[in-house]
Amino acid sequence: MCLSESLHLAIDSSFIHTDHLWCTPGSWHGYDYYGPSLYEDLARIAQRGCFDMIFFGDAAETPENFGDGYATPLREGYRWPKHDMMPMIPYMAMAAPNLGFGITTSTTYHHPFHVARLYASLDHVTGGRVAWNAVTSAYKNEAANWGHDVMMPPAERYERAREHLKVVTDLWASVEADAILMDRESGVFADPAKVHLVNHEGKYFKVRGPLPCLPSRQGRPVLIQAGQSEDGMNLAAKYADMQFVSRRTTRSIADHRAHLDALTVQHGRTPRDLGVFWTVRVVAGDTREDAIRKERRFLETLPDNAGLIELSFQFGFDFSKLDGRMKLVDMVDLIRSQRTYWGPFQELLNTEDPNTEIEDLGRRWITERSNFVVGSVKEVADHLEEVHEAGGRNGGIILTKSYAAPGALRDFVELVVPELQRRGLVRKRYTHDTLRGNLNS
């Protein structure tokens, strides 16, 4: 997918209105959360910085994994409310005519025909600038909202996802690019030989096809997959154009890329068929001291239990019930039994002292859950270049959600992007008007 070695830029805007960020200096105070104005402004800022994509994660749930049920997230502003962001995309697409948009829809709870048709249609609305983030959902309350008493086991979620992605990609390919003739003289609108049945009959889905949508200007939506477990890595290696990955160190970034390269070859593809956006939390200042001041102001707005809340919602267990002196290594069986996202916890085990106590981890989790840098413009640019090199110069970085919007994004565009451009790492102007075209340039 990333045929060039440029450093591509994306921004995770999943929960910028919540997750303790609503009261952070530089956040969206004064905007109407229920309307498109904040998101249109974010799109314009990202366009000024020549970003490839704004991304929205999703989980159709109200979290209840910490303390007193859903009272804590509502009281403190954490992952609630969660509007469906898809209706915002046309507004943002008009505000930023080159920017791409990544949207999340679950393979666990949605039908592949609906997904294929919806995303193909939205891709036409935006002129070929949409990406589908295909996720296997692992939140208990989300399962309950879709009518399931218990979550589907991880192995079954990925088995279903493999079939789901096959059906979606087959549907997207069921209409050839030149199927429409519109020959008024002969009266032939489309060539039936270029439109194909799918006739899929599998364990989970039965779909006849063809898809009643035409290929978009970018052919089909870009496909993203974010799983870090072995099943997730294989799913990405077989189907995805891009992967979102949260690795905490450059060593684990390099290891992930090497493993992903081997898997893409096993699935009959080349490593450059699959780019990676590495999550990085960035706090940039004119000087290092300025950046540290910004970081301190951010930390001062956080509740004392913010890290434990985040850990609880990430791994599906109430960390408030644990002895703060409990060690990370003693939690392996507990977390595994939750049937939630194992890949991020495995990364934690690989990059953290196994004897780290939960109380200490909770204090640091908000700021250290992913790769991060706090520093001057030069220090930030040096760090991002190091991440890009560790990832094989095959993708780029996605600014993780722990930032004030639109303030911190504006800081990044005005401070960091010019330095990255000066180094020749990122583009100075768009050369394509589709997401796929920009990712390949």
C-alpha positions as a LaTeX table, in Angstrom:
\begin{tabular}{lrrr}
\hline
Residue & $x$ (\AA) & $y$ (\AA) & $z$ (\AA) \\
\hline
Met1 & 0.00 & 0.00 & 0.00 \\
Cys2 & 2.73 & 2.51 & 0.94 \\
Leu3 & 4.81 & 2.43 & $-2.21$ \\
Ser4 & 6.76 & 5.51 & $-1.12$ \\
Glu5 & 8.99 & 5.75 & 1.95 \\
Ser6 & 7.48 & 9.05 & 3.06 \\
Leu7 & 6.32 & 9.49 & 6.64 \\
His8 & 2.53 & 9.55 & 6.41 \\
Leu9 & 0.48 & 11.38 & 9.04 \\
Ala10 & $-2.82$ & 10.45 & 10.65 \\
Ile11 & $-4.68$ & 11.62 & 13.72 \\
Asp12 & $-6.79$ & 9.52 & 16.08 \\
Ser13 & $-9.86$ & 11.59 & 16.91 \\
Ser14 & $-11.80$ & 8.73 & 18.49 \\
Phe15 & $-12.58$ & 10.13 & 21.93 \\
Ile16 & $-11.18$ & 13.64 & 21.90 \\
His17 & $-14.41$ & 14.98 & 23.40 \\
Thr18 & $-14.16$ & 12.61 & 26.39 \\
Asp19 & $-11.43$ & 10.50 & 28.07 \\
His20 & $-10.66$ & 13.28 & 30.59 \\
Leu21 & $-9.80$ & 15.61 & 27.68 \\
Trp22 & $-12.93$ & 17.76 & 27.78 \\
Cys23 & $-11.43$ & 19.95 & 30.52 \\
Thr24 & $-7.84$ & 19.95 & 29.23 \\
Pro25 & $-6.29$ & 23.32 & 28.26 \\
Gly26 & $-6.58$ & 23.71 & 24.49 \\
Ser27 & $-9.56$ & 21.39 & 24.18 \\
Trp28 & $-12.83$ & 21.97 & 22.35 \\
His29 & $-14.46$ & 24.44 & 24.75 \\
Gly30 & $-16.88$ & 26.68 & 22.89 \\
Tyr31 & $-17.71$ & 24.20 & 20.13 \\
Asp32 & $-21.06$ & 22.46 & 19.83 \\
Tyr33 & $-20.23$ & 18.81 & 20.42 \\
Tyr34 & $-23.49$ & 17.70 & 18.83 \\
Gly35 & $-22.82$ & 19.55 & 15.59 \\
Pro36 & $-20.08$ & 19.31 & 12.95 \\
Ser37 & $-18.18$ & 22.55 & 13.71 \\
Leu38 & $-15.42$ & 20.95 & 15.83 \\
Tyr39 & $-14.83$ & 18.18 & 13.33 \\
Glu40 & $-14.83$ & 20.53 & 10.36 \\
Asp41 & $-12.21$ & 22.63 & 12.15 \\
Leu42 & $-10.10$ & 19.53 & 12.90 \\
Ala43 & $-10.30$ & 18.55 & 9.23 \\
Arg44 & $-9.15$ & 22.01 & 8.09 \\
Ile45 & $-6.19$ & 21.95 & 10.51 \\
Ala46 & $-5.20$ & 18.43 & 9.40 \\
Gln47 & $-5.46$ & 19.50 & 5.75 \\
Arg48 & $-3.11$ & 22.42 & 6.45 \\
Gly49 & $-0.62$ & 19.90 & 7.80 \\
Cys50 & $-1.02$ & 17.67 & 4.72 \\
Phe51 & $-2.23$ & 14.77 & 6.86 \\
Asp52 & $-3.36$ & 11.62 & 5.08 \\
Met53 & $-6.22$ & 10.76 & 7.41 \\
Ile54 & $-8.39$ & 11.52 & 10.40 \\
Phe55 & $-9.45$ & 8.33 & 12.15 \\
Phe56 & $-12.41$ & 7.48 & 14.39 \\
Gly57 & $-12.44$ & 4.35 & 16.52 \\
Asp58 & $-15.69$ & 3.13 & 17.96 \\
Ala59 & $-17.32$ & 0.73 & 20.40 \\
Ala60 & $-21.10$ & 0.78 & 20.71 \\
Glu61 & $-21.18$ & 0.63 & 24.50 \\
Thr62 & $-21.31$ & 2.60 & 27.70 \\
Pro63 & $-18.38$ & 1.26 & 29.76 \\
Glu64 & $-19.10$ & $-0.14$ & 33.21 \\
Asn65 & $-15.77$ & $-1.71$ & 34.05 \\
Phe66 & $-14.68$ & 0.58 & 36.87 \\
Gly67 & $-16.08$ & 1.04 & 40.35 \\
Asp68 & $-19.72$ & 2.09 & 40.35 \\
Gly69 & $-20.86$ & 0.93 & 36.93 \\
Tyr70 & $-21.43$ & 3.58 & 34.29 \\
Ala71 & $-21.60$ & 6.38 & 36.87 \\
Thr72 & $-17.83$ & 6.89 & 36.73 \\
Pro73 & $-17.49$ & 7.41 & 32.95 \\
Leu74 & $-20.52$ & 9.71 & 32.93 \\
Arg75 & $-19.38$ & 11.71 & 35.94 \\
Glu76 & $-15.77$ & 12.10 & 34.81 \\
Gly77 & $-16.27$ & 12.21 & 31.05 \\
Tyr78 & $-14.80$ & 8.98 & 29.79 \\
Arg79 & $-15.81$ & 7.30 & 26.51 \\
Trp80 & $-19.33$ & 8.65 & 26.71 \\
Pro81 & $-21.25$ & 9.83 & 24.78 \\
Lys82 & $-20.32$ & 8.05 & 21.55 \\
His83 & $-22.20$ & 9.29 & 18.54 \\
Asp84 & $-21.84$ & 7.42 & 15.27 \\
Met85 & $-19.23$ & 9.51 & 13.46 \\
Met86 & $-20.15$ & 8.39 & 9.95 \\
Pro87 & $-22.68$ & 11.23 & 9.42 \\
Met88 & $-19.89$ & 13.73 & 10.20 \\
Ile89 & $-17.68$ & 12.53 & 7.34 \\
Pro90 & $-19.43$ & 14.38 & 4.48 \\
Tyr91 & $-19.14$ & 17.65 & 6.44 \\
Met92 & $-15.43$ & 17.04 & 7.04 \\
Ala93 & $-14.86$ & 15.93 & 3.45 \\
Met94 & $-16.25$ & 19.23 & 2.16 \\
Ala95 & $-14.16$ & 21.22 & 4.64 \\
Ala96 & $-10.92$ & 19.42 & 3.68 \\
Pro97 & $-10.96$ & 18.28 & 0.02 \\
Asn98 & $-7.77$ & 16.16 & 0.14 \\
Leu99 & $-8.00$ & 14.57 & 3.58 \\
Gly100 & $-8.91$ & 10.90 & 4.09 \\
Phe101 & $-11.23$ & 9.48 & 6.74 \\
Gly102 & $-10.96$ & 6.20 & 8.63 \\
Ile103 & $-14.18$ & 4.85 & 10.18 \\
Thr104 & $-14.66$ & 1.81 & 12.39 \\
Thr105 & $-17.27$ & $-0.93$ & 11.94 \\
Ser106 & $-17.22$ & $-4.28$ & 13.71 \\
Thr107 & $-16.99$ & $-7.61$ & 11.89 \\
Thr108 & $-18.42$ & $-9.18$ & 15.05 \\
Tyr109 & $-21.83$ & $-7.53$ & 14.95 \\
His110 & $-22.40$ & $-6.24$ & 11.40 \\
His111 & $-23.28$ & $-8.05$ & 8.19 \\
Pro112 & $-20.65$ & $-7.95$ & 5.42 \\
Phe113 & $-23.11$ & $-6.97$ & 2.67 \\
His114 & $-24.22$ & $-3.94$ & 4.68 \\
Val115 & $-20.60$ & $-2.96$ & 5.39 \\
Ala116 & $-19.51$ & $-3.37$ & 1.76 \\
Arg117 & $-22.43$ & $-1.31$ & 0.43 \\
Leu118 & $-22.23$ & 1.42 & 3.09 \\
Tyr119 & $-18.49$ & 2.02 & 2.74 \\
Ala120 & $-18.55$ & 1.86 & $-1.06$ \\
Ser121 & $-21.34$ & 4.45 & $-1.05$ \\
Leu122 & $-19.51$ & 6.74 & 1.39 \\
Asp123 & $-16.39$ & 6.38 & $-0.73$ \\
His124 & $-18.33$ & 7.89 & $-3.63$ \\
Val125 & $-19.67$ & 10.72 & $-1.45$ \\
Thr126 & $-16.10$ & 11.70 & $-0.46$ \\
Gly127 & $-14.56$ & 11.20 & $-3.90$ \\
Gly128 & $-12.51$ & 8.16 & $-2.87$ \\
Arg129 & $-11.23$ & 9.18 & 0.57 \\
Val130 & $-12.68$ & 6.56 & 2.94 \\
Ala131 & $-11.06$ & 3.74 & 4.88 \\
Trp132 & $-12.80$ & 0.97 & 6.80 \\
Asn133 & $-11.23$ & $-0.01$ & 10.12 \\
Ala134 & $-12.33$ & $-3.64$ & 10.51 \\
Val135 & $-12.38$ & $-4.57$ & 14.19 \\
Thr136 & $-13.28$ & $-7.65$ & 16.19 \\
Ser137 & $-15.20$ & $-6.25$ & 19.16 \\
Ala138 & $-14.14$ & $-7.27$ & 22.66 \\
Tyr139 & $-16.18$ & $-5.17$ & 25.09 \\
Lys140 & $-18.75$ & $-6.87$ & 27.32 \\
Asn141 & $-21.31$ & $-4.08$ & 27.23 \\
Glu142 & $-21.06$ & $-3.80$ & 23.48 \\
Ala143 & $-21.91$ & $-7.51$ & 23.21 \\
Ala144 & $-24.92$ & $-6.90$ & 25.46 \\
Asn145 & $-26.10$ & $-3.99$ & 23.29 \\
Trp146 & $-26.08$ & $-6.27$ & 20.25 \\
Gly147 & $-28.10$ & $-8.91$ & 22.10 \\
His148 & $-25.36$ & $-11.28$ & 23.32 \\
Asp149 & $-25.29$ & $-12.51$ & 26.90 \\
Val150 & $-21.56$ & $-13.20$ & 26.67 \\
Met151 & $-18.78$ & $-12.03$ & 24.36 \\
Met152 & $-17.81$ & $-14.27$ & 21.50 \\
Pro153 & $-14.49$ & $-16.03$ & 22.32 \\
Pro154 & $-11.43$ & $-14.49$ & 20.65 \\
Ala155 & $-10.78$ & $-17.44$ & 18.31 \\
Glu156 & $-14.37$ & $-17.35$ & 17.06 \\
Arg157 & $-14.30$ & $-13.55$ & 16.65 \\
Tyr158 & $-11.34$ & $-13.87$ & 14.32 \\
Glu159 & $-12.80$ & $-16.85$ & 12.47 \\
Arg160 & $-15.89$ & $-14.75$ & 11.79 \\
Ala161 & $-13.71$ & $-11.76$ & 10.85 \\
Arg162 & $-11.77$ & $-13.78$ & 8.27 \\
Glu163 & $-14.99$ & $-14.82$ & 6.56 \\
His164 & $-16.42$ & $-11.31$ & 6.88 \\
Leu165 & $-13.43$ & $-9.65$ & 5.20 \\
Lys166 & $-13.43$ & $-12.21$ & 2.41 \\
Val167 & $-17.08$ & $-11.47$ & 1.65 \\
Val168 & $-16.59$ & $-7.69$ & 1.79 \\
Thr169 & $-13.54$ & $-7.72$ & $-0.49$ \\
Asp170 & $-15.25$ & $-10.13$ & $-2.90$ \\
Leu171 & $-18.27$ & $-7.82$ & $-3.04$ \\
Trp172 & $-16.07$ & $-4.79$ & $-3.69$ \\
Ala173 & $-14.46$ & $-6.72$ & $-6.56$ \\
Ser174 & $-17.77$ & $-7.96$ & $-7.98$ \\
Val175 & $-18.18$ & $-4.92$ & $-10.26$ \\
Glu176 & $-15.31$ & $-4.17$ & $-12.62$ \\
Ala177 & $-14.13$ & $-0.59$ & $-13.01$ \\
Asp178 & $-15.27$ & $-0.33$ & $-16.65$ \\
Ala179 & $-18.64$ & $-2.08$ & $-16.23$ \\
Ile180 & $-20.64$ & 1.08 & $-16.98$ \\
Leu181 & $-20.91$ & 1.83 & $-20.71$ \\
Met182 & $-23.81$ & 4.33 & $-20.89$ \\
Asp183 & $-23.90$ & 3.91 & $-24.67$ \\
Arg184 & $-26.98$ & 5.85 & $-25.71$ \\
Glu185 & $-26.77$ & 4.77 & $-29.32$ \\
Ser186 & $-26.90$ & 1.07 & $-28.50$ \\
Gly187 & $-29.01$ & 1.54 & $-25.40$ \\
Val188 & $-26.57$ & $-0.48$ & $-23.27$ \\
Phe189 & $-26.04$ & 0.93 & $-19.79$ \\
Ala190 & $-23.69$ & $-1.71$ & $-18.33$ \\
Asp191 & $-21.81$ & $-4.76$ & $-19.55$ \\
Pro192 & $-23.23$ & $-7.80$ & $-17.68$ \\
Ala193 & $-19.99$ & $-9.71$ & $-18.28$ \\
Lys194 & $-18.20$ & $-7.27$ & $-15.99$ \\
Val195 & $-20.56$ & $-7.72$ & $-13.05$ \\
His196 & $-20.16$ & $-10.93$ & $-11.05$ \\
Leu197 & $-22.05$ & $-13.00$ & $-8.53$ \\
Val198 & $-20.28$ & $-13.79$ & $-5.26$ \\
Asn199 & $-22.33$ & $-16.84$ & $-4.24$ \\
His200 & $-20.71$ & $-17.09$ & $-0.84$ \\
Glu201 & $-21.94$ & $-19.76$ & 1.56 \\
Gly202 & $-19.88$ & $-20.02$ & 4.75 \\
Lys203 & $-20.18$ & $-20.76$ & 8.43 \\
Tyr204 & $-21.48$ & $-17.30$ & 9.35 \\
Phe205 & $-22.71$ & $-15.66$ & 6.15 \\
Lys206 & $-24.59$ & $-16.42$ & 2.96 \\
Val207 & $-24.32$ & $-13.68$ & 0.32 \\
Arg208 & $-25.25$ & $-13.94$ & $-3.36$ \\
Gly209 & $-24.05$ & $-10.59$ & $-4.71$ \\
Pro210 & $-23.12$ & $-8.72$ & $-6.79$ \\
Leu211 & $-22.68$ & $-5.47$ & $-4.90$ \\
Pro212 & $-25.05$ & $-2.82$ & $-6.31$ \\
Cys213 & $-22.34$ & $-0.13$ & $-6.06$ \\
Leu214 & $-19.73$ & 0.99 & $-8.52$ \\
Pro215 & $-15.99$ & 1.12 & $-7.78$ \\
Ser216 & $-14.99$ & 4.55 & $-6.49$ \\
Arg217 & $-12.24$ & 6.85 & $-7.73$ \\
Gln218 & $-9.78$ & 4.97 & $-5.52$ \\
Gly219 & $-11.12$ & 1.59 & $-6.65$ \\
Arg220 & $-12.42$ & 0.51 & $-3.26$ \\
Pro221 & $-12.16$ & 1.84 & 0.30 \\
Val222 & $-8.79$ & 1.46 & 2.00 \\
Leu223 & $-8.91$ & $-1.44$ & 4.47 \\
Ile224 & $-7.41$ & $-1.00$ & 7.95 \\
Gln225 & $-6.90$ & $-3.61$ & 10.66 \\
Ala226 & $-5.57$ & $-2.89$ & 14.15 \\
Gly227 & $-5.15$ & $-6.29$ & 15.83 \\
Gln228 & $-1.84$ & $-6.98$ & 17.58 \\
Ser229 & $-2.47$ & $-10.60$ & 18.56 \\
Glu230 & $-1.26$ & $-13.35$ & 16.25 \\
Asp231 & $-4.78$ & $-13.69$ & 14.79 \\
Gly232 & $-4.95$ & $-9.94$ & 14.24 \\
Met233 & $-1.53$ & $-9.84$ & 12.61 \\
Asn234 & $-2.51$ & $-12.63$ & 10.20 \\
Leu235 & $-5.78$ & $-10.91$ & 9.36 \\
Ala236 & $-3.92$ & $-7.71$ & 8.53 \\
Ala237 & $-1.26$ & $-9.54$ & 6.56 \\
Lys238 & $-3.87$ & $-11.18$ & 4.34 \\
Tyr239 & $-6.39$ & $-8.38$ & 3.80 \\
Ala240 & $-5.34$ & $-4.95$ & 5.05 \\
Asp241 & $-3.82$ & $-2.00$ & 3.25 \\
Met242 & $-2.83$ & $-0.33$ & 6.51 \\
Gln243 & $-2.50$ & $-1.43$ & 10.12 \\
Phe244 & $-2.81$ & 0.73 & 13.24 \\
Val245 & $-0.35$ & $-0.46$ & 15.87 \\
Ser246 & 0.45 & 0.66 & 19.41 \\
Arg247 & 3.96 & $-0.44$ & 20.32 \\
Arg248 & 5.70 & 1.27 & 23.21 \\
Thr249 & 9.36 & 1.11 & 22.15 \\
Thr250 & 11.32 & 1.35 & 18.90 \\
Arg251 & 12.57 & $-2.18$ & 19.56 \\
Ser252 & 9.04 & $-3.58$ & 19.68 \\
Ile253 & 8.15 & $-1.50$ & 16.61 \\
Ala254 & 11.00 & $-3.07$ & 14.66 \\
Asp255 & 10.06 & $-6.56$ & 15.90 \\
His256 & 6.43 & $-6.04$ & 14.91 \\
Arg257 & 7.38 & $-4.85$ & 11.43 \\
Ala258 & 9.70 & $-7.82$ & 10.89 \\
His259 & 7.01 & $-10.29$ & 11.93 \\
Leu260 & 4.39 & $-8.53$ & 9.81 \\
Asp261 & 6.70 & $-8.63$ & 6.79 \\
Ala262 & 7.11 & $-12.40$ & 7.17 \\
Leu263 & 3.35 & $-12.88$ & 7.47 \\
Thr264 & 2.55 & $-10.82$ & 4.37 \\
Val265 & 4.92 & $-13.01$ & 2.36 \\
Gln266 & 3.24 & $-16.14$ & 3.76 \\
His267 & $-0.08$ & $-14.78$ & 2.53 \\
Gly268 & 1.26 & $-14.21$ & $-0.98$ \\
Arg269 & 1.82 & $-10.47$ & $-0.69$ \\
Thr270 & 4.85 & $-8.22$ & $-0.39$ \\
Pro271 & 5.72 & $-6.20$ & 2.75 \\
Arg272 & 5.06 & $-2.92$ & 0.95 \\
Asp273 & 1.50 & $-4.03$ & 0.31 \\
Leu274 & 0.83 & $-3.33$ & 4.00 \\
Gly275 & 1.78 & $-0.05$ & 5.64 \\
Val276 & 1.63 & 0.68 & 9.37 \\
Phe277 & 0.56 & 3.78 & 11.27 \\
Trp278 & 2.42 & 3.67 & 14.61 \\
Thr279 & 0.62 & 5.39 & 17.49 \\
Val280 & 2.66 & 8.15 & 19.12 \\
Arg281 & 1.60 & 10.61 & 21.80 \\
Val282 & 3.25 & 13.96 & 21.02 \\
Val283 & 3.66 & 16.99 & 23.23 \\
Ala284 & 5.65 & 19.60 & 21.32 \\
Gly285 & 6.85 & 23.02 & 22.41 \\
Asp286 & 9.06 & 25.79 & 21.10 \\
Thr287 & 11.55 & 24.52 & 23.70 \\
Arg288 & 11.77 & 21.40 & 25.82 \\
Glu289 & 10.78 & 23.45 & 28.86 \\
Asp290 & 7.69 & 24.69 & 27.03 \\
Ala291 & 6.67 & 21.11 & 26.19 \\
Ile292 & 7.18 & 20.01 & 29.79 \\
Arg293 & 4.93 & 22.85 & 30.95 \\
Lys294 & 2.22 & 21.68 & 28.54 \\
Glu295 & 2.57 & 18.13 & 29.81 \\
Arg296 & 2.32 & 19.30 & 33.41 \\
Arg297 & $-0.84$ & 21.29 & 32.67 \\
Phe298 & $-2.37$ & 18.19 & 31.05 \\
Leu299 & $-1.51$ & 15.95 & 34.00 \\
Glu300 & $-2.94$ & 18.44 & 36.48 \\
Thr301 & $-6.38$ & 18.10 & 34.85 \\
Leu302 & $-6.49$ & 14.31 & 35.23 \\
Pro303 & $-8.38$ & 12.59 & 38.07 \\
Asp304 & $-6.12$ & 10.61 & 40.42 \\
Asn305 & $-7.66$ & 7.36 & 39.22 \\
Ala306 & $-7.53$ & 8.16 & 35.48 \\
Gly307 & $-4.94$ & 5.51 & 34.66 \\
Leu308 & $-6.80$ & 2.77 & 36.53 \\
Ile309 & $-10.03$ & 3.72 & 34.75 \\
Glu310 & $-8.26$ & 3.48 & 31.41 \\
Leu311 & $-6.72$ & 0.11 & 32.30 \\
Ser312 & $-10.12$ & $-1.20$ & 33.39 \\
Phe313 & $-11.82$ & $-0.27$ & 30.14 \\
Gln314 & $-8.90$ & $-1.48$ & 28.04 \\
Phe315 & $-8.67$ & $-4.93$ & 29.58 \\
Gly316 & $-12.22$ & $-5.58$ & 30.77 \\
Phe317 & $-11.59$ & $-5.89$ & 34.50 \\
Asp318 & $-12.20$ & $-3.48$ & 37.38 \\
Phe319 & $-8.72$ & $-2.45$ & 38.48 \\
Ser320 & $-10.18$ & $-0.63$ & 41.50 \\
Lys321 & $-10.78$ & $-4.05$ & 43.08 \\
Leu322 & $-7.12$ & $-5.02$ & 42.94 \\
Asp323 & $-4.48$ & $-4.55$ & 45.59 \\
Gly324 & $-2.33$ & $-1.69$ & 44.33 \\
Arg325 & 0.78 & $-3.69$ & 45.24 \\
Met326 & $-0.21$ & $-6.54$ & 42.92 \\
Lys327 & 2.44 & $-7.12$ & 40.27 \\
Leu328 & 1.88 & $-7.03$ & 36.54 \\
Val329 & 3.15 & $-10.57$ & 36.09 \\
Asp330 & 0.47 & $-11.86$ & 38.49 \\
Met331 & $-2.32$ & $-10.54$ & 36.25 \\
Val332 & $-1.72$ & $-12.72$ & 33.18 \\
Asp333 & $-4.39$ & $-15.34$ & 33.87 \\
Leu334 & $-6.85$ & $-12.69$ & 35.07 \\
Ile335 & $-6.60$ & $-10.61$ & 31.90 \\
Arg336 & $-6.59$ & $-13.63$ & 29.61 \\
Ser337 & $-9.84$ & $-14.85$ & 31.19 \\
Gln338 & $-11.62$ & $-11.60$ & 30.23 \\
Arg339 & $-11.51$ & $-12.59$ & 26.52 \\
Thr340 & $-10.66$ & $-9.00$ & 25.68 \\
Tyr341 & $-7.78$ & $-7.55$ & 23.65 \\
Trp342 & $-4.78$ & $-9.73$ & 24.48 \\
Gly343 & $-2.30$ & $-8.07$ & 22.09 \\
Pro344 & $-2.02$ & $-4.75$ & 24.03 \\
Phe345 & $-1.53$ & $-6.61$ & 27.31 \\
Gln346 & 1.14 & $-8.79$ & 25.75 \\
Glu347 & 2.92 & $-5.64$ & 24.60 \\
Leu348 & 2.74 & $-4.35$ & 28.16 \\
Leu349 & 4.32 & $-7.55$ & 29.44 \\
Asn350 & 7.09 & $-7.29$ & 26.85 \\
Thr351 & 7.97 & $-3.65$ & 27.51 \\
Glu352 & 7.35 & $-3.19$ & 31.24 \\
Asp353 & 9.15 & $-4.62$ & 34.27 \\
Pro354 & 7.03 & $-7.68$ & 35.17 \\
Asn355 & 7.33 & $-6.71$ & 38.83 \\
Thr356 & 5.74 & $-3.30$ & 38.24 \\
Glu357 & 2.97 & $-2.74$ & 40.77 \\
Ile358 & $-0.52$ & $-1.88$ & 39.57 \\
Glu359 & $-0.60$ & 1.36 & 41.53 \\
Asp360 & 2.57 & 2.56 & 39.79 \\
Leu361 & 1.33 & 1.44 & 36.37 \\
Gly362 & $-1.95$ & 3.29 & 36.90 \\
Arg363 & $-0.12$ & 6.56 & 37.59 \\
Arg364 & 1.79 & 6.28 & 34.31 \\
Trp365 & $-0.71$ & 4.58 & 32.00 \\
Ile366 & $-2.44$ & 7.65 & 30.55 \\
Thr367 & 0.83 & 9.11 & 29.33 \\
Glu368 & 2.86 & 5.95 & 28.69 \\
Arg369 & 0.38 & 3.46 & 27.25 \\
Ser370 & 1.86 & 3.99 & 23.78 \\
Asn371 & 5.05 & 5.33 & 22.31 \\
Phe372 & 5.40 & 9.00 & 23.30 \\
Val373 & 7.63 & 12.04 & 23.12 \\
Val374 & 7.61 & 15.30 & 25.09 \\
Gly375 & 10.10 & 17.87 & 23.85 \\
Ser376 & 11.19 & 20.65 & 21.56 \\
Val377 & 10.39 & 20.66 & 17.86 \\
Lys378 & 13.77 & 19.12 & 17.06 \\
Glu379 & 13.40 & 16.44 & 19.74 \\
Val380 & 9.92 & 15.53 & 18.51 \\
Ala381 & 11.03 & 15.40 & 14.88 \\
Asp382 & 14.07 & 13.28 & 15.81 \\
His383 & 11.81 & 10.86 & 17.69 \\
Leu384 & 9.28 & 10.54 & 14.88 \\
Glu385 & 12.07 & 9.94 & 12.39 \\
Glu386 & 13.44 & 7.21 & 14.68 \\
Val387 & 9.99 & 5.56 & 14.85 \\
His388 & 9.68 & 5.76 & 11.05 \\
Glu389 & 13.09 & 4.13 & 10.57 \\
Ala390 & 12.29 & 1.38 & 13.10 \\
Gly391 & 9.08 & 0.68 & 11.16 \\
Gly392 & 10.98 & 0.17 & 7.92 \\
Arg393 & 9.89 & 3.52 & 6.43 \\
Asn394 & 6.68 & 1.75 & 5.45 \\
Gly395 & 3.75 & 3.83 & 6.71 \\
Gly396 & 3.91 & 6.62 & 9.24 \\
Ile397 & 2.56 & 7.77 & 12.59 \\
Ile398 & $-0.89$ & 8.37 & 14.00 \\
Leu399 & $-1.22$ & 10.91 & 16.79 \\
Thr400 & $-2.85$ & 9.00 & 19.60 \\
Lys401 & $-5.99$ & 10.34 & 21.24 \\
Ser402 & $-4.47$ & 11.68 & 24.49 \\
Tyr403 & $-4.28$ & 15.26 & 23.25 \\
Ala404 & $-6.31$ & 18.44 & 23.45 \\
Ala405 & $-8.27$ & 19.15 & 20.31 \\
Pro406 & $-8.02$ & 21.36 & 18.43 \\
Gly407 & $-5.17$ & 23.01 & 20.37 \\
Ala408 & $-2.57$ & 20.22 & 20.34 \\
Leu409 & $-3.27$ & 19.35 & 16.71 \\
Arg410 & $-2.76$ & 22.99 & 15.77 \\
Asp411 & 0.53 & 22.97 & 17.72 \\
Phe412 & 1.68 & 19.90 & 15.80 \\
Val413 & 0.77 & 21.38 & 12.43 \\
Glu414 & 2.34 & 24.76 & 13.15 \\
Leu415 & 5.44 & 23.56 & 15.03 \\
Val416 & 6.35 & 20.00 & 14.01 \\
Val417 & 5.11 & 19.63 & 10.42 \\
Pro418 & 7.37 & 22.39 & 9.02 \\
Glu419 & 10.42 & 20.68 & 10.54 \\
Leu420 & 9.36 & 17.30 & 9.11 \\
Gln421 & 8.88 & 18.98 & 5.74 \\
Arg422 & 12.31 & 20.62 & 5.97 \\
Arg423 & 13.82 & 17.16 & 6.49 \\
Gly424 & 11.96 & 15.80 & 3.46 \\
Leu425 & 10.03 & 13.29 & 5.56 \\
Val426 & 6.48 & 14.45 & 4.81 \\
Arg427 & 4.81 & 16.09 & 1.84 \\
Lys428 & 4.58 & 19.85 & 1.39 \\
Arg429 & 1.46 & 19.60 & $-0.76$ \\
Tyr430 & $-1.04$ & 16.98 & $-1.82$ \\
Thr431 & $-0.40$ & 15.37 & $-5.19$ \\
His432 & $-3.56$ & 13.22 & $-5.20$ \\
Asp433 & $-7.18$ & 13.71 & $-4.27$ \\
Thr434 & $-7.88$ & 10.14 & $-3.11$ \\
Leu435 & $-6.77$ & 8.51 & 0.12 \\
Arg436 & $-5.16$ & 5.57 & $-1.67$ \\
Gly437 & $-3.28$ & 7.92 & $-3.97$ \\
Asn438 & $-1.93$ & 9.95 & $-1.04$ \\
Leu439 & $-0.88$ & 6.85 & 0.88 \\
Asn440 & 1.03 & 5.64 & $-2.15$ \\
Ser441 & 2.83 & 8.96 & $-2.70$ \\
\hline
\end{tabular}
